[in-house]
Amino acid sequence: MYNEHSQNVPAIVFSKLFIVALPIIQLAIGVVYLKDCPQQTYIPLYMIVAGVFGLLLGLFSCLSCSKPEENGWQYVFTHMCSVWNSLVSLFLFCWLIAGSVWIYSIYPANYNKTGTGEPYCNKTLYLSAFWTTTLAYIVLAGLMLGACCVLICIRCSKQGENV
């Protein structure tokens, strides 16, 4: 797993940049449109918190890429990063569920700021929150489907060995 020759460095760099780019976009949009969604005031907060913690998760996942020595400080540091990444991932999953309630509860959002006093939500803010949340669910569904396929393949290969 830590073999230098088996890692595709450009693919790793590209994936890390993608993982960090999306939280930066979420953070920026949440900050810019902080007061532009009276229809659901938690949506900008959702974007800011998801951006900050997503960025922290992306950055800390980069720190544990090297193989630690068995009894060195890197070993402890790598395990602490793993625990941190697990806790942040759990928090982000719970935050995704909370954000889903806030985002999907006002679907379709009112984008008309000059309306007759009805609360509105900025179109850029709402659509970015909507699609980043929907994308997260698509990725989770893909990961779950992939995990199921792997488990089925493992089970089938073990049954083939027993025959």
JOFENNOR-V124247 format. One record per residue. RES is the residue in one letter. D_LAST is the distance of its C-alpha to the last C-alpha in Angstrom with 2 decimals. Layout:
BEGIN
res = (RES RES)
d_last = (D_LAST D_LAST)
END
This chain:
BEGIN
res = (M Y N E H S Q N V P A I V F S K L F I V A L P I I Q L A I G V V Y L K D C P Q Q T Y I P L Y M I V A G V F G L L L G L F S C L S C S K P E E N G W Q Y V F T H M C S V W N S L V S L F L F C W L I A G S V W I Y S I Y P A N Y N K T G T G E P Y C N K T L Y L S A F W T T T L A Y I V L A G L M L G A C C V L I C I R C S K Q G E N V)
d_last = (31.42 35.02 35.07 38.23 36.95 33.90 36.03 37.66 41.09 42.65 39.76 39.99 43.79 43.62 41.14 43.30 46.43 44.91 43.78 47.36 49.21 48.16 49.43 52.65 53.20 52.54 54.94 57.62 57.55 57.60 60.60 62.51 62.19 62.39 65.17 64.30 62.19 64.26 62.02 59.26 60.53 57.16 55.67 57.51 56.62 52.96 53.12 54.93 52.66 49.47 51.01 52.05 48.80 46.71 48.88 48.54 44.75 44.72 47.10 45.49 42.04 43.67 44.82 41.43 40.17 40.87 38.93 40.78 41.78 40.25 43.57 45.89 47.49 45.16 42.22 44.04 45.23 41.78 40.44 43.53 42.99 39.41 40.75 43.58 41.31 39.11 42.24 43.81 40.68 40.65 44.39 44.03 41.40 43.84 46.69 44.84 44.64 48.35 49.31 47.46 49.60 52.75 51.93 50.45 53.05 55.84 54.04 55.90 58.25 61.97 62.88 66.57 68.47 71.83 70.95 73.04 72.08 68.46 66.00 64.24 61.52 61.82 59.70 58.36 57.42 55.78 53.82 52.57 51.49 49.90 47.93 46.86 45.56 43.84 42.35 41.02 39.25 37.82 36.50 35.03 33.32 31.91 30.64 29.01 27.39 26.17 24.80 22.93 21.43 20.38 18.80 16.88 15.69 14.70 12.82 10.98 10.25 9.03 6.64 5.48 5.55 3.82 0.00)
END
